[in-house]
Amino acid sequence: MPIATINPATGELLKNFEPHSDAEIAAKLDLAQQAFEHYRQTSFSERSRWLDKVADILEQEKADLAKLMTLEMGKTYKSAIAEVEKCAWVCRYYAEHAAQFLADTYVETDATKSFVKYQPLGIILAVMPWNFPFWQVFRFAAPALMAGNVGLLKHASNVPQCALAIEEIIQKAGFPTGVFQTLLIPGAKVGDLMSDDRIKAATLTGSEPAGISLAVASAKQIKKTVLELGGSDPFIVLESADLQAAVAVATTARMLNNGQSCIAAKRFILQEAIADQFEKLLLEKYQGLKVGDPMQPDTDIGPLATPDILRDLEQQVQTCVKAGAKVLIGGQPLADRPGNFFPPTMITDLSPDSAIAKEEFFGPVALLFRVPDIDEAIKLANATPFGLGASAWTTNSQEQQRFIDEIEAGAVFINGMVKSDPRIPFGGIKRSGYGRELGIQGIHEFVNIKTVWVK
């Protein structure tokens, strides 16, 4: 993929970027290491002041930043505004709480005193995706910078202007030069970077293949990684659920970000007693969604980010049909306009045992399955290689507890949509990755948890 801005709503190439040369990469690494030696000595109050200023800039410039996101990857402008605001939130959250999260923790032992000390590691490489081009970066950067680390960002190649804008914001906020830098490089360069001793750890949000590649390169150097990969999140609705509320949230949960979210609800698992009614209500919601120009306030679904994503999604739907599934609405790219537009799509009668049912669908496609009871609902929910999030709907407290205890996922939301929140940890299990972002757990991922024992 070229490092370029290509408007996904029109297919127009707007701006090309030359990848950084080996000499430029080396210079940025030198600068990052020099910056760390000084930055690690700064106080929490200094870092907090700079990070609060980042939040101020995000809020002040959110209109322009949102337009940039919409231009580069096609999310609706109204959702891009919300993304910038969420980035300001995570900055303010860690600016306020980092000192508490990283305070020395005293433990009684046979020593005169013993405690746990949290210290920064150094340069952290962040390999970030295009689907939430600001949020994914700031949910890494805010805790990492507050912990005293410095960051190098290798962003997705189709959002280079977002990547450069983030670097500029952090510099404008007053952080020392070199504390956060963007590398305009292809993915093939990541392995080489991990072999540099100055890079101490890495975090990646993206596809399984990308995660495997980074994990292998990091393991060869015995360096820590945090991986947030794909998901095929279940959205389970039982007979006791508030059906109207479940349908309303189900629409948003599947169509968020034009359907391009790791934690989007992708498999709707419905108890047979309410399946017909849920399907009817959801179909009505889908029929009322507007696909179009993502800059327009009444647009619900914009284009997919790239032609490749559009092509892959179309092929997955065709595979479902060949496997005996039925398409209730949508199912094919919109050929009446330029750009990467795919309509809201609903698929039923797909065998849960088919290979395609276990794949992640990265676009506005919902798979509907029917089960007789909670036992089969949990069994089907777990019948996937992924384990990122799960949403379950029931007003029965015993059923709620079973979902909490038995669903294999990094997050279980009862009667609500799976979402990320600065206050609680975020991450998955199984092939959805490992490690956690956000919360106190997120800031502890990239620090040396040092035991101190004094007699």
ChimeraX attribute file (.defattr): number of C-alpha atoms within 10 A of each C-alpha:
attribute: neighborCount
match mode: 1-to-1
recipient: residues
	/A:1	8
	/A:2	14
	/A:3	20
	/A:4	20
	/A:5	23
	/A:6	22
	/A:7	22
	/A:8	26
	/A:9	26
	/A:10	16
	/A:11	15
	/A:12	12
	/A:13	11
	/A:14	11
	/A:15	12
	/A:16	13
	/A:17	14
	/A:18	10
	/A:19	16
	/A:20	15
	/A:21	12
	/A:22	11
	/A:23	9
	/A:24	13
	/A:25	17
	/A:26	14
	/A:27	12
	/A:28	19
	/A:29	21
	/A:30	13
	/A:31	16
	/A:32	26
	/A:33	19
	/A:34	14
	/A:35	21
	/A:36	23
	/A:37	14
	/A:38	12
	/A:39	23
	/A:40	18
	/A:41	10
	/A:42	13
	/A:43	13
	/A:44	20
	/A:45	14
	/A:46	13
	/A:47	24
	/A:48	23
	/A:49	16
	/A:50	23
	/A:51	29
	/A:52	21
	/A:53	22
	/A:54	25
	/A:55	24
	/A:56	17
	/A:57	16
	/A:58	24
	/A:59	18
	/A:60	12
	/A:61	14
	/A:62	19
	/A:63	15
	/A:64	12
	/A:65	23
	/A:66	25
	/A:67	19
	/A:68	20
	/A:69	26
	/A:70	26
	/A:71	25
	/A:72	25
	/A:73	26
	/A:74	31
	/A:75	31
	/A:76	28
	/A:77	25
	/A:78	19
	/A:79	19
	/A:80	27
	/A:81	20
	/A:82	13
	/A:83	21
	/A:84	24
	/A:85	18
	/A:86	22
	/A:87	23
	/A:88	23
	/A:89	20
	/A:90	26
	/A:91	27
	/A:92	21
	/A:93	20
	/A:94	29
	/A:95	25
	/A:96	18
	/A:97	17
	/A:98	24
	/A:99	17
	/A:100	11
	/A:101	17
	/A:102	20
	/A:103	12
	/A:104	18
	/A:105	12
	/A:106	13
	/A:107	14
	/A:108	9
	/A:109	11
	/A:110	10
	/A:111	12
	/A:112	9
	/A:113	13
	/A:114	18
	/A:115	16
	/A:116	17
	/A:117	16
	/A:118	19
	/A:119	19
	/A:120	23
	/A:121	21
	/A:122	26
	/A:123	26
	/A:124	28
	/A:125	24
	/A:126	24
	/A:127	24
	/A:128	24
	/A:129	20
	/A:130	23
	/A:131	25
	/A:132	19
	/A:133	26
	/A:134	24
	/A:135	21
	/A:136	21
	/A:137	23
	/A:138	20
	/A:139	24
	/A:140	22
	/A:141	25
	/A:142	27
	/A:143	30
	/A:144	26
	/A:145	29
	/A:146	29
	/A:147	28
	/A:148	26
	/A:149	26
	/A:150	28
	/A:151	25
	/A:152	23
	/A:153	24
	/A:154	24
	/A:155	28
	/A:156	24
	/A:157	22
	/A:158	24
	/A:159	25
	/A:160	24
	/A:161	22
	/A:162	23
	/A:163	24
	/A:164	16
	/A:165	15
	/A:166	22
	/A:167	20
	/A:168	14
	/A:169	19
	/A:170	23
	/A:171	18
	/A:172	15
	/A:173	17
	/A:174	15
	/A:175	21
	/A:176	17
	/A:177	16
	/A:178	22
	/A:179	24
	/A:180	26
	/A:181	24
	/A:182	23
	/A:183	22
	/A:184	22
	/A:185	23
	/A:186	16
	/A:187	16
	/A:188	9
	/A:189	11
	/A:190	20
	/A:191	16
	/A:192	9
	/A:193	17
	/A:194	25
	/A:195	16
	/A:196	12
	/A:197	11
	/A:198	16
	/A:199	21
	/A:200	22
	/A:201	23
	/A:202	24
	/A:203	23
	/A:204	25
	/A:205	23
	/A:206	20
	/A:207	17
	/A:208	17
	/A:209	10
	/A:210	16
	/A:211	24
	/A:212	15
	/A:213	15
	/A:214	22
	/A:215	23
	/A:216	14
	/A:217	18
	/A:218	21
	/A:219	13
	/A:220	11
	/A:221	15
	/A:222	14
	/A:223	17
	/A:224	16
	/A:225	24
	/A:226	23
	/A:227	28
	/A:228	27
	/A:229	27
	/A:230	26
	/A:231	33
	/A:232	27
	/A:233	28
	/A:234	31
	/A:235	31
	/A:236	30
	/A:237	29
	/A:238	26
	/A:239	18
	/A:240	14
	/A:241	17
	/A:242	14
	/A:243	18
	/A:244	13
	/A:245	12
	/A:246	24
	/A:247	21
	/A:248	13
	/A:249	18
	/A:250	26
	/A:251	19
	/A:252	17
	/A:253	23
	/A:254	27
	/A:255	26
	/A:256	21
	/A:257	26
	/A:258	30
	/A:259	28
	/A:260	22
	/A:261	21
	/A:262	23
	/A:263	28
	/A:264	33
	/A:265	31
	/A:266	29
	/A:267	26
	/A:268	26
	/A:269	24
	/A:270	25
	/A:271	22
	/A:272	17
	/A:273	15
	/A:274	16
	/A:275	20
	/A:276	13
	/A:277	14
	/A:278	22
	/A:279	18
	/A:280	11
	/A:281	15
	/A:282	19
	/A:283	18
	/A:284	12
	/A:285	16
	/A:286	18
	/A:287	13
	/A:288	11
	/A:289	16
	/A:290	14
	/A:291	18
	/A:292	20
	/A:293	22
	/A:294	25
	/A:295	19
	/A:296	12
	/A:297	11
	/A:298	14
	/A:299	16
	/A:300	23
	/A:301	25
	/A:302	30
	/A:303	31
	/A:304	27
	/A:305	30
	/A:306	20
	/A:307	15
	/A:308	11
	/A:309	16
	/A:310	20
	/A:311	14
	/A:312	14
	/A:313	23
	/A:314	19
	/A:315	14
	/A:316	19
	/A:317	24
	/A:318	15
	/A:319	15
	/A:320	23
	/A:321	17
	/A:322	11
	/A:323	16
	/A:324	13
	/A:325	17
	/A:326	17
	/A:327	21
	/A:328	12
	/A:329	15
	/A:330	18
	/A:331	23
	/A:332	19
	/A:333	16
	/A:334	15
	/A:335	10
	/A:336	7
	/A:337	11
	/A:338	13
	/A:339	25
	/A:340	24
	/A:341	29
	/A:342	27
	/A:343	24
	/A:344	27
	/A:345	21
	/A:346	21
	/A:347	21
	/A:348	19
	/A:349	16
	/A:350	21
	/A:351	14
	/A:352	17
	/A:353	11
	/A:354	12
	/A:355	12
	/A:356	16
	/A:357	21
	/A:358	16
	/A:359	16
	/A:360	19
	/A:361	28
	/A:362	23
	/A:363	29
	/A:364	27
	/A:365	29
	/A:366	23
	/A:367	24
	/A:368	21
	/A:369	22
	/A:370	23
	/A:371	20
	/A:372	12
	/A:373	14
	/A:374	19
	/A:375	13
	/A:376	14
	/A:377	26
	/A:378	20
	/A:379	14
	/A:380	20
	/A:381	27
	/A:382	19
	/A:383	16
	/A:384	22
	/A:385	16
	/A:386	25
	/A:387	28
	/A:388	30
	/A:389	29
	/A:390	31
	/A:391	28
	/A:392	29
	/A:393	25
	/A:394	20
	/A:395	15
	/A:396	12
	/A:397	9
	/A:398	10
	/A:399	17
	/A:400	17
	/A:401	11
	/A:402	13
	/A:403	25
	/A:404	17
	/A:405	10
	/A:406	13
	/A:407	22
	/A:408	23
	/A:409	22
	/A:410	21
	/A:411	24
	/A:412	23
	/A:413	17
	/A:414	19
	/A:415	20
	/A:416	17
	/A:417	23
	/A:418	22
	/A:419	13
	/A:420	17
	/A:421	15
	/A:422	22
	/A:423	15
	/A:424	14
	/A:425	19
	/A:426	22
	/A:427	24
	/A:428	25
	/A:429	21
	/A:430	16
	/A:431	19
	/A:432	26
	/A:433	27
	/A:434	18
	/A:435	19
	/A:436	21
	/A:437	26
	/A:438	24
	/A:439	22
	/A:440	20
	/A:441	17
	/A:442	23
	/A:443	26
	/A:444	22
	/A:445	21
	/A:446	28
	/A:447	19
	/A:448	14
	/A:449	16
	/A:450	12
	/A:451	14
	/A:452	14
	/A:453	14
	/A:454	10
	/A:455	7
